Amino acid sequence: VTTFAEALAALQPVDREAAASAAEHHTRLTKPRGSLGRIEDLGVRLAAIAGTSPPPLPAPAAVAVFAGDHGVHARGVSPWPQEVTAQMVANFAGGGAAINVLARAAGASVTVVDVGVAADLPPGLGVVDRKVRRGTADLAAAPAMTPAECERALDAGAAVAADLVATGARCLVTGDMGIANTTPSAALIAALTGRPVAEVTGRGTGVDDTTLALKVGVLEAALHRHGEGREPLDVLASLGGLEHAALVGFIVGGAAAGLPVVIDGVIAASALLVAARLSPDVADRCIAGHRSVEPGAAAVLADLGLAAVLDLDLRLGEGTGAVLALPLIESAALVLAEMATFDGAGVTVKEG
Amino acid sequence: VTTFAEALAALQPVDREAAASAAEHHTRLTKPRGSLGRIEDLGVRLAAIAGTSPPPLPAPAAVAVFAGDHGVHARGVSPWPQEVTAQMVANFAGGGAAINVLARAAGASVTVVDVGVAADLPPGLGVVDRKVRRGTADLAAAPAMTPAECERALDAGAAVAADLVATGARCLVTGDMGIANTTPSAALIAALTGRPVAEVTGRGTGVDDTTLALKVGVLEAALHRHGEGREPLDVLASLGGLEHAALVGFIVGGAAAGLPVVIDGVIAASALLVAARLSPDVADRCIAGHRSVEPGAAAVLADLGLAAVLDLDLRLGEGTGAVLALPLIESAALVLAEMATFDGAGVTVKEG
């Protein structure tokens, strides 16, 4: 099994020659130049990631949903009881959650991984047990986890990525579950971008004005406790969640294996930001599935120069927005692989 | 075979009770209220169109690509030779165009219909022959077609819709091919919205500044010749293309049959606008697949209050943007049909 450190060391820059070849091939296909817009950009990106043009079909895709709880929940940052994390894990296992429905529609598998649920899950659910601890500590009062715990979660994510690649996945999709997990996401984004907490904090699953103000206050306390100028993995252990750390490992693991990694909402975006601060080669290997309603997600996309495929006012998480983008990503590869050329189809190229 | 007039008379308002039932069901599903954003709106819309909640899966989908040529091409409004229309029809028949690749990926069929190509197509291509005439007249100098020709194209579109419904299609998708056809589209949109020509005219498949200025001048001449205050079908015959008229028939035919009709770019949008001026019940039964780069398409969406599913800088036509939206539309139906409820999954609802 690949560790996180091994995956990080194995990361390579994307292939600029394959990207140029894909861009050039697009000009030969029977359509006006650039007329498929962002689908063309996606095809070029897939070629750069795969190191070949046309890029291979990024399918089948595999979603990993990392679940964890958060000590900061006790501060009242979410209207949902903490027990909902475990209940939703059971719902994922039963196939009835949004991510299950949408992944089935997209032909993607769903693997649920417990990295930090604050409850004993019933046996036989089919959930991968990589539990590091039963929820994090309250990040407003103390580091959320120890460096050793953080490393275990990073390794769990990298191992899940390696397992999915070994069983045939050709595209990885980030998923998450953890009541209150938009709070550590905002903390990571504020700490790593330097933006004010209020600017990167959203309503999560739907908090009212009072709770939003409380959430911002808790986050400011957390950032104050944490201090400034620390290394990315110190920031992650201090302010992140166990599912965030696992997602960092998963993203780096998938990227190191040469697969496109499709990023969901603000939780995955905050994990990608940590990974991007560790390596310049990660963000180029990821695709932002959608632009979440959460302001922190948009801040990360802007910071890393990523364009989202979809913009549908989504704020559910679980990997849903990323899975919804899969057919478009697959179509981008198919256009390069299957469309006729002007020469081949006997179509006249435009004048001038 | 249903005529256009019969289809228009058969149009019904969408079912507000089914929509309300779908919206209420969304609140029982295991996700925060509204967290699937526009996917939830799409599900409600599908229920309203189908008249039942959960709505049936809008699949299989069927794309009809209506092809025609345009007398106005002789004015130099496009850099592409007119012969490319017939060449691209052959490319569709051979399965090598973008619409073929994207429809295969989405599990949709493609039917190509000649309603006005200015060439004799080789026999045996598998193209449906509904040719009304070999291209329209130059709309800047004379009515593009006679009322009788327009009616034949309208009937052709309605008949194709009826045929596709009869063979099992559960969702119709608008497609088009016709070199220079963004020019009549802009003419229809300017005439029916009252907006200035310059505001609704775009670069089509990629014209330069000089050609864009020429195109605006030709369109202003056409609008001047046409005059003001005419009935929608008079506007269509005077300024439209044969594929535009066929698309009006196709949209109305699909809507009358109770199927969702997915609208592609500016050509289909201009046809939808004609249909919407004929009946208040058409637009509610359509889904805007994407927001085209063409300004006229955005003008129609704004006029009719339609939100596009995708916004990917597409400007190809053929039905490509609409087909790319199909997996999202199908997912919207599946969410309502397949997701677990809070009660059923034993998940606690949020406090307050």
Interface residues (C-beta under 8 A of the other chain):
Chain A: L29 T30 K31 P32 R33 G34 S35 L36 G37 R38 I39 S78 P79 W80 P81 E83 V84 Q87 M88 A90 N91 G94 G96 A97 A98 V101 L102 R104 A105 A106 T205 G206 D208 V293 V309 L310 D311 L312 D313 L314 R315 L316 G317 T320 L324 P327 L328 E330 S331 L334 V335 E338 M339 A340 G344 A345 G346 V347 T348 K350 E351 G352
Chain B: L29 T30 K31 P32 R33 G34 S35 L36 G37 R38 I39 S78 P79 W80 P81 E83 V84 Q87 M88 A90 N91 G94 G96 A97 A98 V101 L102 R104 A105 A106 T205 G206 D208 V293 V309 L310 D311 L312 D313 L314 R315 L316 G317 T320 L324 P327 L328 E330 S331 L334 V335 E338 M339 A340 G344 A345 G346 V347 T348 K350 E351 G352
